[in-house]
Amino acid sequence: MKKIFNFKKIFSILLLTIALFASAVFVAGCSSDKSSSSSSSSSSSDSTYKVSKEDKDYLSKRFADLTKTNNETVGYVYAPGTDLDEPVVQTNDNETYLNKTFEGGNVPYLGTVFMDMDNKKDFHDRLTWLFGHARGSKVGDHRMFNDVNYYDKQEYMDKHKYVVIETPERKYYYEAAFLTIVPETTSFYRLDFESDEDFLNQLTNVKNDSVQLKATDKYLVLSTCREEDETIRSNLYLRQIPDNEMSDFEAKHKDELKYVAKR
């Protein structure tokens, strides 16, 4: 018997099949786009900073020379536009380098800028403390942390807002956030925090109202004495530029933040 084809029925089935296929492709495409977007966002926030060959070569030579002079060198700190320009050391106490110079001499009110004995050398702590003298009018040589005290003026802070830390592996950039003046016996000298809330409470107790805080931020604190009263301290808090902001930051500021010797 001659088979009769129902073209209308076949055409309907064909349209339905095409529609289902298109729908499946669209859903898969959306899902793929969403996954790609999510992955991109995640990689953006967790992006790893890559040190340039230029910086690697510069730092390799820099720290070969520094460690030849003092094998307890962990970094170098400078603030463009100021006289702050110092090697940083760390030893197993917080007294030795109050008077011991970088070259090994003994000079009161000079010493060497040093990292707190309990901080990590890689500047990965939530708070990294560096200590140095503010020599002021006691001597003609105003090296060390004398210029830190000038950050109590907002105009000076705005004009000299960035501090650079060099380590053997890479550079870290910091932006001045706020300065506090406290007794030398203050309880704010802390390194360890039980939680994000504990860390934020610590900063909230010392910051000014205009500073926005985030639990993921890391801070460098430059601590020095005040000339008018040696029992009080200036603590300059600086926010570390996180790795996921580094590309944009270096593109905008790297040239102006290059090292220029002041010592």
C-alpha positions in Angstrom: 0.0 0.0 0.0 1.3 3.4 -0.9 2.6 5.2 2.2 1.2 8.7 2.6 3.4 11.3 4.4 1.8 13.8 6.7 4.0 16.8 5.9 2.2 19.1 8.3 2.9 16.7 11.2 6.5 16.2 10.1 7.0 19.9 9.8 5.6 20.5 13.4 7.9 17.8 14.8 10.8 19.4 13.0 10.0 22.9 14.4 9.7 21.4 17.9 13.0 19.7 17.6 14.8 22.9 16.5 13.1 24.9 19.3 14.3 22.4 21.9 17.8 22.3 20.5 18.0 26.1 20.4 16.7 26.3 24.0 19.3 23.8 25.2 22.1 25.8 23.4 20.9 29.1 24.9 20.7 27.6 28.5 24.1 26.0 28.1 25.5 29.3 26.7 24.1 31.3 29.6 25.5 28.8 32.1 28.9 29.0 30.4 28.8 32.8 30.4 27.9 32.9 34.0 30.6 30.4 34.9 33.1 32.3 32.9 32.1 35.6 34.5 32.3 34.1 38.0 35.7 32.6 37.2 36.9 35.9 35.9 35.7 37.8 38.9 37.3 35.2 41.2 40.6 35.3 39.4 40.4 39.1 39.5 40.0 39.3 43.2 42.6 36.6 43.8 45.0 37.7 41.1 48.7 37.0 41.7 51.0 40.0 41.3 53.9 39.2 38.9 57.2 40.9 39.6 58.8 42.3 36.5 62.2 41.2 35.3 63.4 44.8 35.8 62.3 44.7 39.4 63.8 41.3 40.0 67.2 42.4 38.7 67.1 45.6 40.6 66.1 43.9 43.9 68.6 41.1 43.5 71.5 43.6 43.2 70.0 45.9 45.9 69.8 43.2 48.6 73.1 41.5 47.6 74.7 44.8 48.6 72.6 45.4 51.7 73.0 41.9 53.2 76.7 42.1 52.6 76.7 45.0 55.0 74.2 43.5 57.4 72.8 40.0 57.2 69.8 40.8 59.3 68.4 43.0 56.5 64.7 42.2 55.7 63.7 45.2 53.6 64.2 48.8 52.6 61.7 51.7 53.3 61.4 55.1 51.6 58.8 57.7 51.1 59.1 59.7 47.9 59.4 63.4 48.4 60.6 63.0 52.0 64.0 62.2 53.7 62.7 58.8 54.9 65.2 56.5 53.2 66.3 53.5 55.4 67.3 49.9 55.4 65.1 47.7 57.6 66.5 44.9 59.9 65.0 42.3 62.2 66.6 40.5 65.1 65.4 38.4 68.1 64.7 41.5 70.3 63.3 45.0 70.0 66.3 46.7 71.8 69.5 45.9 69.9 68.9 48.3 67.0 67.8 51.3 69.1 71.5 52.2 69.2 73.2 49.7 66.8 73.7 51.2 63.3 73.2 49.3 60.1 76.9 49.1 59.6 77.5 47.7 63.1 78.5 50.8 65.1 76.8 52.1 68.2 75.2 55.6 67.9 72.4 56.7 70.4 69.5 58.4 68.7 70.5 56.8 65.4 70.5 53.0 65.5 68.6 51.3 62.6 65.0 51.0 61.5 63.9 47.6 62.7 60.8 45.4 62.3 59.1 44.0 65.4 60.8 40.8 66.5 57.5 38.8 66.1 56.4 40.1 62.7 56.8 38.0 59.6 59.7 39.1 57.3 57.4 39.0 54.2 55.2 41.8 55.4 52.1 39.5 55.2 50.9 40.2 58.8 47.8 42.3 59.3 49.9 44.8 61.1 53.6 45.1 60.5 55.5 47.4 62.8 58.7 49.3 62.0 60.4 51.3 64.7 62.9 54.1 64.2 64.2 57.3 65.9 62.9 60.8 65.1 66.2 62.6 65.5 64.8 66.1 65.3 67.0 68.9 66.6 69.2 66.6 68.6 71.5 66.2 65.7 72.1 67.7 62.3 71.5 64.4 60.5 67.7 64.1 60.2 67.6 60.5 58.8 65.5 57.7 60.2 61.8 58.5 61.0 62.0 62.2 61.7 59.6 62.9 58.8 57.0 60.6 60.2 56.0 63.2 62.7 55.1 65.6 59.9 52.2 63.4 58.9 50.2 64.9 61.8 49.4 67.7 59.2 46.8 66.6 56.7 48.4 68.8 54.0 51.7 67.0 54.4 50.0 63.6 54.3 48.2 64.4 51.1 51.4 65.6 49.5 53.4 62.5 50.6 50.8 59.8 50.7 52.8 56.8 49.5 55.5 54.7 51.1 57.4 52.0 49.4 58.8 48.8 51.0 61.4 46.8 49.1 62.1 43.2 50.0 64.4 40.7 48.3 61.4 39.2 46.5 59.3 42.2 45.5 58.1 45.8 46.3 55.0 46.7 48.4 53.3 50.0 48.1 51.4 51.7 50.9 49.1 54.6 51.2 49.0 56.8 54.3 45.7 56.3 56.1 46.1 58.0 59.5 48.5 59.0 62.3 47.9 58.5 66.0 49.8 59.9 68.9 49.8 57.5 71.9 51.8 56.8 75.1 54.8 54.5 74.6 53.0 52.0 76.9 49.9 51.9 74.7 48.0 48.6 74.3 47.7 49.3 70.6 51.0 47.6 69.9 49.5 44.3 68.8 50.3 41.7 66.2 47.8 39.0 66.7 44.0 39.1 66.4 41.4 36.6 67.3 39.1 37.4 64.4 38.3 39.9 61.7 36.1 41.8 64.2 39.0 42.0 66.7 41.3 43.4 64.0 38.7 46.0 62.9 38.0 47.0 66.4 41.7 47.6 67.0 41.8 49.9 64.0 38.5 51.6 64.8 39.9 52.6 68.2 42.8 54.5 66.6 41.6 55.8 63.2 39.9 59.0 62.2 36.3 58.8 61.0 37.1 59.4 57.3 39.0 56.1 56.9 37.1 53.1 55.5 38.3 49.8 57.0 38.2 46.3 55.5 39.1 43.1 57.3 41.2 41.9 54.3 43.5 44.9 54.4 47.0 44.8 55.7 48.7 47.8 57.3 52.3 49.0 57.9 52.8 51.1 61.0 55.8 53.4 61.2 56.4 54.2 64.9 58.7 56.9 66.3 59.0 59.2 69.3 57.9 62.8 69.5 60.5 65.5 70.1 58.3 67.5 72.5 57.8 64.4 74.7 59.9 61.2 74.5 57.2 59.2 76.3 54.7 59.5 73.5 54.8 58.0 70.0 53.6 58.9 66.5 52.2 55.8 64.8 51.7 56.3 61.1 49.3 53.6 59.7 49.6 52.9 56.0 47.3 50.6 53.9 49.1 48.0 51.7 48.0 48.2 48.1 46.6 44.6 47.5 47.8 42.5 44.7 44.5 42.7 42.7 45.0 46.5 42.6 48.7 46.5 41.7 48.5 46.6 37.9 46.4 49.7 37.9 48.4 51.3 40.7 51.7 50.7 39.1 50.5 51.9 35.7 49.5 55.2 37.4 52.2 55.7 40.0 55.3 53.5 39.4 57.5 56.2 37.8 56.8 58.8 40.5 57.6 56.2 43.2 61.0 55.1 41.9 63.8 55.2 44.5 65.8 58.4 44.8 68.6 58.2 47.3 68.4 60.6 50.3 71.0 59.1 52.6 
